[in-house]
Amino acid sequence: MNVTGDVYDNRTAKENTKTLEEQVKETEEEKEGGEDVALTVAYARMLCDAGAQLLTIHGRTRVMKGQHTGQANLSVIAAVHKALHHRVPIFTNGNVLCFGDVLQNLSVTGC
């Protein structure tokens, strides 16, 4: 049971994930870099509604693969934290190579 009192079963969570995944894929194809804060927040909210007990966000898009992917988008992680930190713990792990990076992540994202 989630915060609103609705009961979700595995099928519903899977359908919601598939639908949102298709929307995210379409957005990634339309936008350079595939970044869309609203869809990322909606995806995270759907995971919480489906029963996620915590979220870990890397801050990179699907198109950012391999060793040379550029920097994680900490502002997207911050937006998810702002929207959902009251529901679940949120962890960030993008751009963390040393202790200074941990402090930067904490400062920017709140995670």
C-alpha positions as CSV (number, residue, x, y, z in Angstrom):
1,M,0.0,0.0,0.0
2,N,1.4,3.4,-0.9
3,V,0.9,6.8,0.6
4,T,-2.4,7.4,-1.2
5,G,-3.8,4.0,-0.1
6,D,-3.9,2.5,-3.6
7,V,-2.7,-1.1,-3.9
8,Y,-0.4,-1.9,-6.7
9,D,0.3,-5.4,-8.0
10,N,3.3,-6.5,-10.0
11,R,1.4,-6.4,-13.3
12,T,0.4,-2.7,-12.7
13,A,3.9,-1.7,-11.8
14,K,5.3,-3.5,-14.9
15,E,2.7,-1.8,-17.1
16,N,3.5,1.6,-15.6
17,T,7.2,1.1,-16.0
18,K,6.8,-0.1,-19.7
19,T,4.6,2.9,-20.5
20,L,7.0,5.4,-18.9
21,E,10.0,3.7,-20.5
22,E,8.4,4.2,-23.9
23,Q,7.8,7.9,-23.1
24,V,11.4,8.3,-21.9
25,K,12.7,6.6,-25.0
26,E,10.7,8.9,-27.3
27,T,11.9,11.9,-25.4
28,E,15.5,10.8,-25.6
29,E,15.2,10.4,-29.4
30,E,13.7,13.9,-29.7
31,K,16.0,15.8,-27.3
32,E,19.8,16.0,-27.7
33,G,21.3,14.2,-24.7
34,G,17.9,12.8,-23.7
35,E,17.5,14.9,-20.6
36,D,14.0,15.6,-19.4
37,V,13.6,16.5,-15.7
38,A,9.8,16.1,-15.6
39,L,10.0,12.5,-17.0
40,T,12.7,11.6,-14.7
41,V,10.7,12.8,-11.7
42,A,7.6,11.1,-13.0
43,Y,9.6,7.8,-13.4
44,A,10.9,8.1,-9.8
45,R,7.4,8.8,-8.5
46,M,6.1,5.8,-10.3
47,L,8.8,3.6,-8.7
48,C,7.8,4.9,-5.3
49,D,4.1,4.3,-6.0
50,A,5.0,0.7,-7.0
51,G,6.7,0.2,-3.6
52,A,10.3,1.2,-4.0
53,Q,11.8,1.6,-0.5
54,L,14.8,3.8,-1.7
55,L,16.1,5.3,-4.9
56,T,19.7,5.4,-6.2
57,I,20.2,7.8,-9.1
58,H,23.3,7.9,-11.2
59,G,22.4,11.0,-13.1
60,R,23.2,9.9,-16.6
61,T,21.0,9.1,-19.6
62,R,20.8,5.9,-21.5
63,V,22.8,7.4,-24.3
64,M,25.7,8.2,-22.0
65,K,27.5,4.8,-22.0
66,G,31.1,3.8,-21.7
67,Q,34.0,5.4,-19.9
68,H,33.8,8.8,-21.6
69,T,30.2,9.8,-20.8
70,G,30.6,13.2,-19.5
71,Q,29.3,14.5,-16.1
72,A,26.2,13.3,-14.4
73,N,23.4,15.8,-14.3
74,L,23.2,16.6,-10.6
75,S,20.3,19.1,-11.2
76,V,18.1,16.2,-12.3
77,I,19.0,14.3,-9.1
78,A,18.2,17.4,-7.1
79,A,14.8,17.7,-8.7
80,V,13.9,14.1,-7.8
81,H,15.1,14.7,-4.3
82,K,13.0,17.8,-4.0
83,A,9.9,16.0,-5.2
84,L,10.3,12.7,-3.3
85,H,12.7,12.9,-0.3
86,H,9.8,12.9,2.1
87,R,8.7,9.5,0.7
88,V,11.9,7.5,0.4
89,P,15.7,7.9,1.0
90,I,17.4,9.0,-2.2
91,F,21.1,8.3,-3.0
92,T,23.2,9.8,-5.7
93,N,26.3,8.1,-7.1
94,G,27.1,10.2,-10.2
95,N,30.4,12.1,-10.5
96,V,31.9,10.5,-7.3
97,L,35.6,9.8,-7.6
98,C,36.9,11.4,-4.4
99,F,35.8,12.8,-1.1
100,G,35.4,16.3,-2.6
101,D,33.0,14.9,-5.1
102,V,30.9,13.5,-2.2
103,L,30.6,17.0,-0.7
104,Q,29.8,18.5,-4.1
105,N,27.0,15.9,-4.6
106,L,25.6,16.6,-1.1
107,S,25.7,20.3,-1.7
108,V,24.0,20.3,-5.2
109,T,21.5,17.4,-4.8
110,G,20.7,17.2,-1.1
111,C,21.2,13.5,-1.4
